Amino acid sequence: MGLISQLLIGFVALLHFYILVLEMFLWTSPKGRKVFGLTEEFAEQSKVLAANQGLYNGFLAAGLSWALLQGSSGTATAIFFLSCVLVAGVYGGITAKPKILFIQAMPAAVSLLAIWFAI
């Protein structure tokens, strides 16, 4: 993997760690409600589901971090986890909010393209 690929993968990993924090710890806070456009009542009712989603985002961040720690031998790991992020982003963009396509799917797609061009 080239330096640009590694930087992009790092960005996607940090993004998903941030999403973990928002969903697991800040879901019912004013910041979390603002980011996700939630009412206080809905945030309270859905906080367990949000924490579960956050945990999955944490797994994606951990997998991408693991790929980076593996160096050049982590390319396949990076491709796998970026593909998971891409699929989740496309699905979320179609079923939840189109904005997810740009926030989640696009960075993963750009990272995958960077890996492809670096190979």
Beta strands, then each sheet from edge to edge (+ up, - down):
end
